[in-house]
C-alpha cells in the first residue's frame, strides 16, 4: 500500500506563485496585436471625437482606415501617453 504524502499550504502557495508568474509572462509575450476604434481611444484618452480628428490631421497620432472606420494601434496609444507624461506640475 502506498503512503500518502502531506502537502503543506506553503507548497501550494509556492506552486500557485510559479504558475501565476509563468502565465503572466506568457500573456505579455503572446497577446495578439490589438486595435481600438475611435470611440475607445476617445474614452481612453478622455478626449472628444473632434480632438482625435485634429490629432489625425496634425499627424499627432497614427491610425489605419478601412472605409470610414478608423483604427488605432494600442501600442501607439501607449507610446503617445508615455511621450506626453508629465513628471510634475510646476
TAZI-V616597 format. One record per residue. N is the residue number from 1. PHI is phi in degrees with one decimal (* if undefined). Layout:
# TAZI-V616597
n=N phi=PHI
n=N phi=PHI
This chain:
# TAZI-V616597
n=1 phi=*
n=2 phi=-79.6
n=3 phi=-86.9
n=4 phi=-87.1
n=5 phi=-92.6
n=6 phi=-85.3
n=7 phi=-100.8
n=8 phi=-88.0
n=9 phi=-55.9
n=10 phi=-63.8
n=11 phi=-66.2
n=12 phi=-63.1
n=13 phi=-63.7
n=14 phi=-64.2
n=15 phi=-64.2
n=16 phi=-59.7
n=17 phi=-62.3
n=18 phi=-63.8
n=19 phi=-63.5
n=20 phi=-62.1
n=21 phi=-63.4
n=22 phi=-64.4
n=23 phi=-65.5
n=24 phi=-61.2
n=25 phi=-60.2
n=26 phi=-61.3
n=27 phi=-64.6
n=28 phi=-64.2
n=29 phi=-100.1
n=30 phi=-125.9
n=31 phi=-72.8
n=32 phi=-69.1
n=33 phi=-56.7
n=34 phi=-121.4
n=35 phi=-119.1
n=36 phi=-113.9
n=37 phi=-91.4
n=38 phi=-51.8
n=39 phi=-58.0
n=40 phi=-65.9
n=41 phi=-66.4
n=42 phi=-59.0
n=43 phi=-64.6
n=44 phi=-64.6
n=45 phi=-90.4
n=46 phi=69.9
n=47 phi=-126.0
n=48 phi=-88.2
n=49 phi=-58.7
n=50 phi=-67.3
n=51 phi=-66.0
n=52 phi=-64.7
n=53 phi=-61.5
n=54 phi=-61.0
n=55 phi=-64.4
n=56 phi=-64.4
n=57 phi=-61.0
n=58 phi=-88.0
n=59 phi=55.8
n=60 phi=-89.2
n=61 phi=-143.8
n=62 phi=-88.2
n=63 phi=-158.5
n=64 phi=-121.9
n=65 phi=-133.7
n=66 phi=-126.1
n=67 phi=64.8
n=68 phi=-102.6
n=69 phi=-102.9
n=70 phi=-98.4
n=71 phi=-124.6
n=72 phi=-126.4
n=73 phi=-72.1
n=74 phi=-56.7
n=75 phi=-63.5
n=76 phi=-67.4
n=77 phi=-65.0
n=78 phi=-61.5
n=79 phi=-63.6
n=80 phi=-58.9
n=81 phi=-64.1
n=82 phi=-64.3
n=83 phi=-65.5
n=84 phi=-104.3
n=85 phi=-68.2
n=86 phi=-110.7
n=87 phi=-74.1
n=88 phi=-163.3
n=89 phi=-91.1
n=90 phi=-85.6
